[in-house]
């Protein structure tokens, strides 16, 4: 069961990083290339940032729980 939790944590962590990269326009189309894409990123960037931070906090809590369990 611990491996399943760890795998889920890794998936959540990777997804959170991806959302933050999208929100800050590190990945994806460059700004100004496609107005529809720019509008959708403008609309969703706040949600991406919040979900990315929440996901990273969940990963941090899971890692802390694993460390405490080992002590």
CORHU-V53988 format. One record per pair of residues at least 6 apart in sequence whose C-alpha atoms are under 8 Angstrom apart, sorted by the first residue. I is the first residue (numbers start at 0). GAP is how many residues later the second one is. D is the distance in whole Angstrom. If there is no record, write none. Layout:
# CORHU-V53988
i-><I | I>
gap-><GAP | GAP>
d-><D | D>
This chain:
# CORHU-V53988
i-><8 | 8 | 8 | 9 | 11 | 11 | 11 | 12 | 12 | 12 | 14 | 14 | 15 | 15 | 15 | 15 | 15 | 15 | 16 | 16 | 17 | 18 | 18 | 18 | 18 | 19 | 19 | 19 | 19 | 20 | 21 | 21 | 21 | 21 | 22 | 22 | 22 | 22 | 22 | 22 | 23 | 24 | 28 | 30 | 31>
gap-><49 | 50 | 53 | 49 | 43 | 44 | 47 | 42 | 43 | 46 | 37 | 40 | 35 | 36 | 37 | 38 | 39 | 40 | 35 | 39 | 34 | 29 | 30 | 32 | 33 | 28 | 29 | 32 | 33 | 6 | 6 | 19 | 23 | 26 | 18 | 21 | 22 | 23 | 25 | 26 | 21 | 6 | 8 | 7 | 6>
d-><8 | 6 | 7 | 8 | 6 | 8 | 7 | 6 | 6 | 6 | 8 | 8 | 7 | 4 | 7 | 8 | 5 | 6 | 6 | 8 | 8 | 5 | 7 | 7 | 6 | 6 | 6 | 5 | 8 | 6 | 7 | 8 | 8 | 7 | 7 | 8 | 5 | 7 | 6 | 6 | 8 | 8 | 8 | 6 | 7>
